Amino acid sequence: MFPLETTLLGLALAVDAAVASFAVGILNLDLSVAHKWRRGFLICLLFGFFQSLMIWLGSHAGYYLSFSNYGYLFQLIVGGIFIVLGIKVLQESLDGDNEPVVWGFFPLVVMAIATSIDALASGISLGSLPQTHITALEIGLITFVMCSLGYGAAFFLKSLPGNWLLRFAAGIFFFLGGGIFYNYL
């Protein structure tokens, strides 16, 4: 059983990863069922792994990254990544072709890292606790479950037109990136 504080922190940190998983799930609607399951598991595993890793790194070395004179730049870079992802998805939705949009492994890793930067900063508060690796694993597991729910929810919307779903996914990425810029500028 996870402590209440760990559960709440894990849920708060996993929201953006779950929303990004939902957006990627929308992009994977045209894949075969087996491919959807594999991609979904990979996406959830990546998000959970990097969330856990960033909490652990934050608890050990995050103090310098977050409280230096340049700490705010990390969040702005994350916001920029989300805006670029939104532009890419919006361009795909506006193209006349009906080719499915499938991202490779590297863009998924970049997105997993981008959604986990806040966990790096949050890990600082855990630096004085014993056994932060256990807390990091718990938060990674919570993220995995939340991403599974977000990815699976995308398949309930498959009756909507594909271009509109892509535009909705782009809007999600713009919202995530814009929220970061709004908070840090």
Backbone torsions as a table, in degrees:
resi	resn	phi	psi	omega
1	MET	NA	129.1	-179.2
2	PHE	-79.9	143.7	173.4
3	PRO	-62.8	152.5	-177.4
4	LEU	-58.4	-41.8	-178.5
5	GLU	-63.6	-41.9	178.7
6	THR	-65.4	-41.4	179.7
7	THR	-62.9	-46.3	-179.3
8	LEU	-65.7	-41.9	176.8
9	LEU	-63.0	-43.2	178.7
10	GLY	-61.8	-42.5	178.2
11	LEU	-64.7	-43.1	180.0
12	ALA	-63.6	-40.5	-178.9
13	LEU	-75.1	-25.7	-175.0
14	ALA	-85.3	-9.1	-175.5
15	VAL	-61.7	-48.9	-178.6
16	ASP	-66.8	-34.2	176.7
17	ALA	-67.1	-38.7	178.4
18	ALA	-66.6	-39.2	178.3
19	VAL	-66.7	-41.5	177.4
20	ALA	-65.6	-36.9	176.3
21	SER	-64.3	-39.0	175.8
22	PHE	-60.3	-45.7	-179.9
23	ALA	-63.1	-41.2	178.0
24	VAL	-68.5	-36.0	175.5
25	GLY	-59.5	-38.1	176.6
26	ILE	-61.8	-37.9	179.9
27	LEU	-70.5	-20.0	-176.0
28	ASN	-100.5	16.5	-176.1
29	LEU	-64.3	-29.9	-175.4
30	ASP	-86.7	-1.5	-178.9
31	LEU	-78.3	161.7	175.7
32	SER	-67.1	161.3	-177.0
33	VAL	-60.1	-44.2	-179.9
34	ALA	-63.2	-40.8	-180.0
35	HIS	-68.0	-37.5	176.4
36	LYS	-60.3	-43.9	-179.6
37	TRP	-64.2	-44.4	179.1
38	ARG	-63.3	-47.1	-179.9
39	ARG	-63.3	-42.4	179.6
40	GLY	-61.5	-44.2	178.8
41	PHE	-63.7	-42.8	178.8
42	LEU	-62.1	-45.2	-179.3
43	ILE	-62.0	-48.3	-179.1
44	CYS	-64.4	-38.7	178.3
45	LEU	-65.3	-43.8	178.9
46	LEU	-62.6	-46.7	-179.3
47	PHE	-63.5	-44.5	179.0
48	GLY	-64.5	-41.7	-179.9
49	PHE	-62.8	-49.7	-176.6
50	PHE	-70.5	-31.8	174.9
51	GLN	-62.3	-45.0	179.0
52	SER	-65.1	-45.6	180.0
53	LEU	-61.3	-42.9	-178.3
54	MET	-68.1	-37.6	175.3
55	ILE	-60.9	-45.9	-178.9
56	TRP	-63.8	-46.2	177.9
57	LEU	-63.2	-39.9	179.1
58	GLY	-62.4	-36.8	-179.9
59	SER	-71.8	-19.0	-179.1
60	HIS	-104.9	-36.8	-173.8
61	ALA	-136.4	5.1	-174.5
62	GLY	-71.2	-18.4	-177.6
63	TYR	-56.9	-47.3	-179.3
64	TYR	-64.4	-43.9	-176.2
65	LEU	-66.1	-38.0	-174.1
66	SER	-88.6	-31.3	-174.4
67	PHE	-109.3	11.0	174.4
68	SER	-78.9	178.0	178.8
69	ASN	-68.3	-15.6	-175.9
70	TYR	-109.7	9.1	-175.6
71	GLY	-59.6	-34.8	-178.6
72	TYR	-68.7	-22.0	-179.7
73	LEU	-64.4	-31.6	-179.9
74	PHE	-61.9	-42.1	179.3
75	GLN	-68.0	-35.7	178.2
76	LEU	-66.8	-35.8	176.1
77	ILE	-64.1	-42.4	177.7
78	VAL	-61.2	-44.6	177.8
79	GLY	-59.6	-41.1	177.5
80	GLY	-62.8	-39.2	178.1
81	ILE	-61.9	-44.7	179.2
82	PHE	-64.3	-39.4	178.3
83	ILE	-63.4	-43.8	178.7
84	VAL	-62.7	-41.9	176.7
85	LEU	-61.9	-40.9	177.8
86	GLY	-62.1	-41.9	178.7
87	ILE	-63.6	-42.9	179.7
88	LYS	-60.8	-45.8	-178.5
89	VAL	-69.0	-38.9	178.7
90	LEU	-64.2	-40.9	176.9
91	GLN	-61.0	-41.1	178.7
92	GLU	-63.7	-35.5	-178.8
93	SER	-73.7	-26.7	-178.0
94	LEU	-88.0	-16.9	176.3
95	ASP	-67.0	146.7	-178.2
96	GLY	-75.5	-16.4	-177.6
97	ASP	-76.5	155.0	-179.6
98	ASN	-108.0	33.2	177.8
99	GLU	-73.8	139.8	177.4
100	PRO	-69.5	144.3	178.0
101	VAL	-93.1	115.3	178.4
102	VAL	-127.3	123.6	179.0
103	TRP	-91.4	146.8	177.0
104	GLY	-79.1	-171.5	-176.2
105	PHE	-67.9	-43.7	-175.8
106	PHE	-62.1	-47.1	176.9
107	PRO	-60.6	-33.2	177.5
108	LEU	-68.2	-37.6	177.3
109	VAL	-65.5	-42.4	179.0
110	VAL	-61.7	-42.4	179.3
111	MET	-66.7	-38.7	178.5
112	ALA	-64.0	-40.3	177.4
113	ILE	-67.5	-42.5	-178.2
114	ALA	-61.9	-38.8	-180.0
115	THR	-78.6	-8.3	-177.4
116	SER	-104.3	-0.5	-179.3
117	ILE	-62.0	-36.8	179.0
118	ASP	-64.8	-28.1	176.7
119	ALA	-68.0	-32.0	176.6
120	LEU	-61.6	-45.6	178.8
121	ALA	-68.2	-38.3	179.9
122	SER	-68.1	-28.3	-179.9
123	GLY	-63.7	-21.2	179.6
124	ILE	-59.7	-39.7	-178.6
125	SER	-67.8	-16.4	179.7
126	LEU	-95.5	-1.9	-174.6
127	GLY	-60.5	-28.9	-178.2
128	SER	-91.0	-3.5	-179.6
129	LEU	-84.5	148.2	175.0
130	PRO	-77.0	151.5	175.3
131	GLN	55.4	52.9	179.1
132	THR	-68.3	-18.9	177.9
133	HIS	-65.2	-32.4	178.0
134	ILE	-70.2	-43.2	176.9
135	THR	-61.9	-40.8	179.0
136	ALA	-63.0	-41.0	177.8
137	LEU	-65.9	-38.8	177.9
138	GLU	-63.1	-43.4	179.2
139	ILE	-67.3	-36.6	175.0
140	GLY	-62.7	-39.8	177.4
141	LEU	-66.3	-41.3	177.0
142	ILE	-61.8	-41.8	178.1
143	THR	-63.3	-41.5	178.4
144	PHE	-58.3	-45.9	-178.9
145	VAL	-66.1	-44.7	180.0
146	MET	-63.2	-40.1	178.4
147	CYS	-67.3	-35.8	176.5
148	SER	-62.0	-42.0	177.8
149	LEU	-65.7	-42.6	178.9
150	GLY	-65.7	-43.6	179.6
151	TYR	-65.0	-43.3	-179.9
152	GLY	-66.9	-32.5	-179.8
153	ALA	-64.6	-27.4	-179.5
154	ALA	-63.0	-28.6	-175.7
155	PHE	-79.9	-11.4	174.4
156	PHE	-80.7	-11.9	-179.9
157	LEU	-101.5	14.5	-172.8
158	LYS	-68.5	-12.2	179.6
159	SER	-79.5	-10.7	177.4
160	LEU	-78.6	153.8	178.6
161	PRO	-59.9	139.8	-174.6
162	GLY	-58.4	-42.7	-178.5
163	ASN	-64.2	-35.5	179.6
164	TRP	-71.4	-34.4	176.0
165	LEU	-66.7	-38.9	176.8
166	LEU	-63.6	-40.9	177.9
167	ARG	-65.6	-36.1	176.2
168	PHE	-64.8	-42.5	177.2
169	ALA	-62.4	-42.1	177.3
170	ALA	-61.7	-41.2	177.8
171	GLY	-61.3	-37.5	177.3
172	ILE	-62.8	-45.3	179.1
173	PHE	-64.2	-40.6	176.8
174	PHE	-63.0	-40.0	179.1
175	PHE	-63.1	-45.9	179.3
176	LEU	-62.8	-47.0	-179.9
177	GLY	-67.3	-43.0	179.4
178	GLY	-64.2	-37.2	177.7
179	GLY	-62.5	-38.6	177.7
180	ILE	-65.9	-45.8	179.1
181	PHE	-63.8	-38.7	178.8
182	TYR	-62.5	-40.8	-177.7
183	ASN	-74.7	-26.5	-172.4
184	TYR	-111.3	-2.1	178.7
185	LEU	-109.1	NA	NA
